[in-house]
Amino acid sequence: MKKILFGCLAWLMMNGQVQADELFELSEQCSKAELNVVKCKVQEDISSDEVIDSMKLRANILNFKLVGHLPLSEQVKAMGGESNRMEIFQFCDALIAAVMVKHSMAFGAYLPCRITLIEDDKGQPWLVTLDMDKTMTEANLPGELRKYGMTVRNNIYSIITAGVEGDL
């Protein structure tokens, strides 16, 4: 029974929307930043709400589930503080996550994948996420696991690009 389940799991992961052999190119609005992250300035004519809608739609198309949403700035305000808009969106492919954590519990620290929307002091929205290229290099994954990791990388970069470009 376990072999059948694992076989089905492997088949599902290998048939993802974005091919793991290809590298998805981030928007030109994105750049590498400090602390092992990528930050992306949202195009000027796109509102934060449109960014969120675009990310959710792209995630849905890629079969990446929105498994968590933390409206952090609302919590700050509820506690009497001040904060520009800051929201954390958590996306995951549970099947890939299960395989990666089985390989190494350390991957649990990266789950689920996060993209943070932050409005700067001028109200300009930015998206920030983990530098998946650096993470993939440091992970040094064996064959099939590397393909799963690249699928996650490509999908997260596709989701963030959709948000940055307002790709509904």
N, C-alpha and C positions, 0 to 999 in steps of 0.2 A: 504494500500500500504506500509506504514512504517513497519507494522508487517511482511510482506512478505520480504521486504528488509533486516530487522534485522535478520529474520530467515535464509535467504541465507547467510548473513554475518557470523552468528554463525556456520552454517554448514561448510562453507569454512575454518574457523579457526580451527574447531575441526578435520579436515581431513588433517592437516599439515604433512610434511615428518618426522619430529622428534616428537615422542610422548612426551607429557608434563609430563607424569607420570614417565618417566625415566630421570635420570640425565646423561647428556653427560659429560664424563670425559675429561678434558683438557689434552693436551700433557704434558709429564713429563718435557718439556722445559719451562713450565710456573710456575710462582710463584706469590704469593700476594706481592704487593709492597706498597709504601707509597701513600697517597692521594686517597685511595679507588680504586686502579687500580690493574689489573693483567698485568704483563709483561712477555713476552715470547721471549727467545733467539731462533732465527731461526737456524736450523741445519746447520752446517759448510759448507756443499757442495751445499747449495741452495742460488741462487742469489735473490736479491730484486725483479727483474722482474718475476722470477718463483714464488715467494711468492704471488705477485699480481695476476698472472694468476690463481694460485691455489685457492685463496680466491674468485675471481670472478666466477670460475667454481663451487665451492661448494655452493656459494650463489645462483647461478642459479639453481642448483639441488634442493635446499631447497625452491625455489620460494621466496627468499628474494632478493629484488631489490637493485641494486647499484644506489642510488638516488643522490649521490654527491661524488665528488672527488676534493680535494684541494691539489694541488702540492705546499705546503707551502714553501719549500726550494727554489723553482723557484721564488716565489714572493719575498722572502728575497733577493735573488741575483739580481732581477730586480730593487730592491730599493737600491742597492749598498752594501748590507751586505753580510756576509758569513754564510753558513749553510751547515751542512751535509744533506744528503737526508732525507727529512721528508715529508710524504704524508698522508693525512687524507682521509679515505674511509668511506662513510656513507651508511649504509644498513637499509632497512625498509620493513616491511610488513604493508602496508597502512591500511588494514582491521583491524589488531590487534591494530595498533596505534589509529585508530578512536575510538575503544571501550575503550581503556585505557584512552584516553584524555576525553572521555565522563564521565568516572568514576571520574577522577580528572584532572583538567588542569595542575597540577604539572608535570604530565608525559610529557607534551610538552617540558619541559626542557631537557628531555633525548632523544628527537627525533631529527633526526634519530640516530640509534645506530652507534657509531663510533669505528673504529679500525685504529690506527695510525702506520704507518711503519716509523721507525727511524733507520738510520745507525749511529752507534757510531763512535768515532774517528779512529777506526781501520777498518771501512767499514763493520763491522758486523751488519746485519739487526736484528732488534727487532720489535715485535708487542706489542702494548699497547692498552688495552681497559678497560672499567669500570668493576669493580668487581661485576658481576651480582648476585653472591650469596649474598653478603652483601646488595645490592640494593633490592633483592627480600625479604630478611628478614625484612628490614626496611619498605618496602611498606605495609606489613601486608594486602595483598589482600584477598578479599572474594573468595570462591570456584572457579567458572568458570573463574574469572579474573586471579586467581593464575595459572590456566592451560595455559592461554594465555601468561602470564609473563614467565612461565617456557619454553614455546615453543620458545619465543624470546631468553631467556638465552641459551637454548640448541643450537639453530641455530647460534647465535653469537659465542659461544664457538666452535662449529663445524667449522665455517668459519675460525676462528683464528688458530685452530689446523691444518686445511688443509694448511694454509699458512706457519706455522712453520715447518711442515713436508714435504712441497712440494708435496702435494697429488694432482696430476693432474688427 
